[in-house]
Amino acid sequence: MIRKIIYTLIFGLTIYFVIRNFNELVIILDTLRRAIPLWLVLALLTQLLWIVTIAGNLQSTYRLTGMHESLARMVLLIAAGNFINVIAPSYGAGATAVFIADGHRRGKPAGKVTTAAFLYLVYDYLGFMLVLTVGLILLQQHHLLSTALIGAAIFACTIGFALIIGTIIGVFFSDRLDNVVAWLVRGANRLMQPIIKRPLIELDNARKFGLDLSSGLQQIRRSPGNLLQPIGWALARKATMMIMLYLISLAYGAPFDLTTVIVSFTVSYLFTIASVTPSGVGFVEGAMSLIQVSLGVNPATSVAIAVTYRGLTFWLVLFYGFFAIRVVDYKPEEKETTPA
């Protein structure tokens, strides 16, 4: 009975999200009719490869914490976790809950799964910050580095550095990580109190997260040889997204040069992170179009490319997730409470 209620709720949230963004879906479908089919099919195949690189990234962080899981299972978990994050935005907590529930059924401690999910984010941000450095240099060279882009970059890098510092503390000073997490949560709660009138994050939950994380991060010291593999996957993930963007530009008869590809990708990823809407819906497409036009792309073509790119990297993945959440049999009431 509870499972039926959960899936009914998920279905209802999905319908609400689609209705709320229905106009964008209509625009995507209308835009696809103008594309050259061959390049669009190649972009779609690259999108599937991209999903595999995301799953490979998560699989490699599982290995860092001493867990082993098949790549096929990782693909399902990534799709399901992304789906929950979009329809019920929770700053990544929804995806982590999916991973923990699945791990519980498969005998994987919550502490290790939490750590693997955390490290997945760390490597994702680390990979992006490497690409971001190149993208910002190119933007500066073309005099396109605006205040909005600088602000978004600072926001993204602040999150990235916080994740990296948290990892270092957890690996070398594990007994202090829960205190650091609690300190950060208190600061965030004080900052948001005037706006939301309640604690943004429960302190007890934050402390438990810190304890779970510090316990799991100790596993890294036992397997230092696996530290480089996740960054390789993270960079491969970014590379496949840029290849996809280039193929889409070919589909609309306006092949991008390398600068346009890197800059467009950088801007799209920045506003996926620094946005008030789930995964930057509405913001990313506009930012990509503006930056492409500034680099000499025809305005109508730039809109078509940006809309199609988001169709493949956001809406189609959301579609996959709708089915993946059933396949992984997600039941949020199943939680492991004992740290690894």
N, C-alpha and C positions, 0 to 999 in steps of 0.2 A: 504494500500500500504506500509506504513512504517513498519507495523508488518511483512509483507512478506519479506521486505528487512532485517529486524533484524534476522528473523529465517533463511534466506538464509546465512547471515553472520555467524551465530552460527553454521550452518551445515558445512559451508566451513572451519571454524576454527577446527571443530571436525575432519573432513577428514584430514586436514593438520596435526593435532596432532597425529592421528592414523598412518598415513603414516610415520611420523617422528620417531615413536616408534614401527613400525611394527615388527621389529625383536624380540623385547621383547614379543609381543603378540604371535608370532609363538613359541617361547621357552616355554611360559606358557602352550599353548595348547598341545605341545608335552610332556611336563612334567606331565600334568594331567593324561595321559594314564598309567603312572606307579603307580599311587596311588591306595590304597585299597578303593573301592567305599563307603563302609559303613562309614568309618571315614571321608571321604571327604564330604559326605552328612551331617553328624553331624556338620562338620565345617561350611558348608554352612548355616545350620539352626542357628548356633551361630552367623554367620555374620548378619543374619536378626535381631536377638536379639540385636546385637551391634548397628545396625542402629536405633532401637527403643530407646536404651539408649542415643544415640546422640540427638534424637528428644526430649526425656524427659528432657535432660539437657537444651536445648533451651527453651522448654515449661516452665521450672521452672524459667528461667531468665525473660521470659515474665511476669510471675506472680509477680516477684519481682518489676516490674515497673507498676503493676496494670493492666496488659492486660491478657486476657484469650483466648486461642486458643486450638483447638483439637489436640490430639497427631498425628492423621492421617495427618492433615495439616502440622504439624511440620516435619513429615517424608518427605513429598513432598518438603518443603522449604529447608531442609537440603540437599537433593539430588540435587535439582536445584542449590542451592548456591555453593555447592562443584563443580558441573559441570562447572559453570561460572568461578570459581577461577582457575580451571585447564587449561581450553582452552584459557583463557585470564588472566594470572597471574596478580594480583593487590593487593597482600598482604592482602587479606580478604575483600577489598572494593567491589569486585564483588558480594560476598555473601550478604553483607550488603545492596547493591543496590536491590538485589532480595527481601530481607525481607522488605525494605522500600516501594518498588513498590506494593508488596502484601498488606502491611499494609495500604497504601493509599486507595486502593480499598475497604478495609474492615473497613475504618474509624479509623485507628490507627495512632496517631501522629508520625511523623518522629523522633522527639526527643526521644520518649519512645522506638521505635523500634531500633534506633541507640544504645541506652543505653542497651537494652536487648542483642543485638549482641555483644556489648563490654563486658558485664558481662559474656556472654557465653565463650568468649576467656579467660577472667580472671580465671574462674573456671576450664576451660580446662587446662590451664598452672599450676594452683594451684594443681590440681589432678596429673598432670604429675610430678611436682617437688617433690611430696611426693613419687611417685614410683621411680623417678630418684635418690633420696637419697639412697634408698635401693639398686638400681642397681649399683651405684657408689661404695658403700661399698663392694658389691660382686665382682665387677671388680677389686678393689684394693686387695681383699683377694686372687684373682687368678692371680695377677700381670699382669693384662690386661689393666690397665688404661694408655692409650697412650696420647701423646700430642694432637692428633686429637680429641680424645674423650673429653679431658679436655676443649679444645677450643670450641667444639660444646656445651658442658654443660654450659660453661660460657655464650655463645651467647644465648642459650635458657633461662637460668635463668635471664639474663639481661632483656630480653623481658618480662618475667614473673613478675619480681619485678617492672618494669616500669608500667605494667598494674595494679598491685596491688596498687602501690603508687598513680597512677592516680585515682583509685577508691576511695581511702581514702581521697584524696584532694577534689574530687568531692562531697563526702558525707558530709564532715565536713567544707570544705572551698570552697564552690561552686563558689564564686565570683572570685576566683583566677585560676580556672581550665583552662579557655580559654587563660590566659596569660602563664600558664605553657606549654600548648600544642603549643602555638605560639613560645615560647622559644626553645622547642625541635625541632620544624619544621625548625626554622632558623639554628639551629646547624646541622641538617641532610642535609639541602640544601647547607650549606657551605662545609660540608664534601664531598658531592657528586658532587659539581660544577666542579671540575677538570676532573671528569670522564664523566658525561653526558652533561655538558655545558649548563645546564638549571636548573631551580628549580625542585627538586624532587617532592615537594608538594606545591600547591598554599597556600600562607599564609591566604588569606581570607577564603578559604575552611576549613583550619585547625581551624581558630577561630570560624567559625560557628559550626564545629564539637564539639569544646570545650563547646560552649554555649548549644548546644543540649544535650550533655552528662551531663553537670552539672545540667541542668534542670531535666533530667530523673533520675539521681542518687538521687535526693532529695526524690523520692518515696521510696527508700530503708529504710529511717528513719521512714516511716509510716508502714513498714511491716517487722520488724527485725526478726520475727518468721520464715520467709521463707528463711533466709540466709543459713541454713544448707542443705536444700534439694538439691540445685545445686551441692554441693561438693559430695553428695552421688551419684548423677547421673554421675558425672565426674569420680569417682572412679569405678563405675559399668561399665562405658565405657571402662576403661583400663583393668578391670578384664575380660570382655568378649573377648577383643583382645588377652589376654594371653591364655584364654581357647581355642580360635580358633587356636592359634599357637601350643598349645599342641596337639590338635586333628589332625592337619596337620602332626605333627611329627609322630603320630601313623599311619597315612595314608601311610607313607613311611617306616614303620617298624623300626623307631628309636625314641622311646618315650623319650622325654626330662625330665630331673629332674627339680625341682623347680628353681634351680639356673640358668640353661640354658634358661628356659622360661623367667625369669625376665630379665636376662642380654640381651638376644636376643631382647626382646620387647623394653628395654631401648635404645639400640643402634639403632633399627629401627626408633623409635619415634624421637630420637635426630637428625638423619640425614634426617628425613622428614622435620624438622624445619630448620636445618642448612644446606641448600643445594641450589645450584644455579639453579636447575631444578625444575619444578612444582611437589610439593609433594615428592621431592627426587627421581624422576624416574632415575634409573640406579645406584644411590648412595646407596640407602637403601639396595637393594638386595646384593650388594657387601659387605657392612659393616656387614650385618647379617651373611653372609656365612663365612667371615673371623673370626668373633667372635665365631661362632659355632664350626668351625674347631679347634680353640684354646682351646675349652672346650672338645675336643675329638670326635666330630661328624665327620663321614666320609665326605670328601669333596664333592663328587657327591651328597650324600644325603642332605647335608646342602644347596647346591645350589637349589635342588628340593624343599626343604621346604621353603626357602626364596622366590623363584619365585612364588610358589603357594600362600603363605601368601600375597604377594603383588597383586596377581591376584584377591584374594577375597577382600582385604581391599582398593585397589585402582581402578583396571580396572573394576571390576564388579560394584562398586559404581558409576564409571563414566558412565557406561552403563545405570544404573538406572536414572542418572541425565539427560541423553539425552532425555528421555521420560518425566521426571518430569518437565523440563523447559517448555514443551508444556502444561502440565496439569495445572500448576500454572499460565499460560498465562502471562509470564513475558514480560513487556513492559518498557524498561529503560527510556523512555521519561516521564513516570509518576513519579513525585517526589513531595513530600510534603516539603514545604519550611518554614513552621512556626514551631518553636520549641514547644514541649509540655509545 
